[in-house]
Amino acid sequence: MDSLRLLILPGSARAGAFSGQMAAFAARAAERLGLQTRVFDLRALALPVYDGDLEAVQGVPDGALALQAALLESDAVLLVTPEYNGFPTPLVINAFDWLSRIPATEQHPAGLAVTANKPVALLSTSPGPLGGLRAMNTLRQYLQMAFAMLVAPQQYALGRAHEAFDEQGELRDARAAQSVQGVLDALAALARALRRP
Ligand SMILES: Cc1cc2nc3c(=O)[nH]c(=O)nc-3n(C[C@H](O)[C@H](O)[C@H](O)COP(=O)(O)O)c2cc1C
């Protein structure tokens, strides 16, 4: 059987982001599990803040179609979110809001058709003690309710993220690394169970 294709979406718009470091760590761990991984830069899509007038004139921006294509080419998604005021970042929400506006055409399915029943797991990072837990819980509801994604029950919030990684980008705390591994194991098992033979 082909290896699972994992799309990793870090949610920060900042160089050196803790969520980016976690995404890179998770990508290496997933590759050791035999998954094909792709870390996808949402900021590089340069999506404008959702604007209905712009949509009416120009349609959905190409960046949203690029995200849709990346989702289509994946069997599972890992979203790594920072927390802004208890919420996921605007970068993540705006990208998914645009995705939800893609209409079906002869070239591609509707945006929401691509996320439906797609397995996703969540990680969060923060320098604070709760590790962005509130953002992750909000994201769980958003992805399940609006995007019909199958969110793995296992999740992990990395607190004190500014102290968590060593110079090689490895997690210093073995329990933290094990928790990430547990989330990846659960996501891979879910994706395998859902994959059509
Ligand atoms: C607008 C804003 C709001 C924030 N709100 C929270 C918060 O609610 N909880 C938290 O733990 N950290 C909060 N932070 C701090 C972020 O966790 C910190 O900036 C972190 O480095 C952002 O993630 P990144 O490193 O992946 O970019 C906030 C930061 C910003 C810029």
PDBQT file of the ligand as one rigid body, heavy atoms in Angstrom, charges set to zero:
ROOT
HETATM    1  C1  LIG A 201      -2.384  39.234  18.916  1.00  0.00    +0.000 C 
HETATM    2  C2  LIG A 201      -1.749  38.240  19.831  1.00  0.00    +0.000 A 
HETATM    3  C3  LIG A 201      -2.529  37.627  20.800  1.00  0.00    +0.000 A 
HETATM    4  C4  LIG A 201      -1.963  36.642  21.627  1.00  0.00    +0.000 A 
HETATM    5  N1  LIG A 201      -2.779  35.969  22.506  1.00  0.00    +0.000 NA
HETATM    6  C5  LIG A 201      -2.289  34.894  23.161  1.00  0.00    +0.000 A 
HETATM    7  C6  LIG A 201      -3.155  34.024  23.897  1.00  0.00    +0.000 A 
HETATM    8  O1  LIG A 201      -4.347  34.219  23.974  1.00  0.00    +0.000 OA
HETATM    9  N2  LIG A 201      -2.612  32.947  24.486  1.00  0.00    +0.000 N 
HETATM   10  C7  LIG A 201      -1.273  32.649  24.399  1.00  0.00    +0.000 A 
HETATM   11  O2  LIG A 201      -0.856  31.636  24.955  1.00  0.00    +0.000 OA
HETATM   12  N3  LIG A 201      -0.421  33.456  23.711  1.00  0.00    +0.000 NA
HETATM   13  C8  LIG A 201      -0.899  34.557  23.086  1.00  0.00    +0.000 A 
HETATM   14  N4  LIG A 201      -0.064  35.344  22.327  1.00  0.00    +0.000 N 
HETATM   15  C9  LIG A 201       1.387  35.074  22.325  1.00  0.00    +0.000 C 
HETATM   16  C10 LIG A 201       1.715  34.051  21.269  1.00  0.00    +0.000 C 
HETATM   17  O3  LIG A 201       1.536  32.763  21.830  1.00  0.00    +0.000 OA
HETATM   18  C11 LIG A 201       3.171  34.234  20.818  1.00  0.00    +0.000 C 
HETATM   19  O4  LIG A 201       3.309  35.475  20.157  1.00  0.00    +0.000 OA
HETATM   20  C12 LIG A 201       3.630  33.119  19.893  1.00  0.00    +0.000 C 
HETATM   21  O5  LIG A 201       5.013  33.249  19.661  1.00  0.00    +0.000 OA
HETATM   22  C13 LIG A 201       2.870  33.108  18.566  1.00  0.00    +0.000 C 
HETATM   23  O6  LIG A 201       3.070  31.885  17.903  1.00  0.00    +0.000 OA
HETATM   24  P1  LIG A 201       4.236  31.625  16.838  1.00  0.00    +0.000 P 
HETATM   25  O7  LIG A 201       5.518  31.615  17.605  1.00  0.00    +0.000 OA
HETATM   26  O8  LIG A 201       3.899  30.288  16.272  1.00  0.00    +0.000 OA
HETATM   27  O9  LIG A 201       4.179  32.742  15.830  1.00  0.00    +0.000 OA
HETATM   28  C14 LIG A 201      -0.594  36.340  21.517  1.00  0.00    +0.000 A 
HETATM   29  C15 LIG A 201       0.185  36.994  20.534  1.00  0.00    +0.000 A 
HETATM   30  C16 LIG A 201      -0.386  37.910  19.701  1.00  0.00    +0.000 A 
HETATM   31  C17 LIG A 201       0.470  38.563  18.618  1.00  0.00    +0.000 C 
ENDROOT
TORSDOF 0
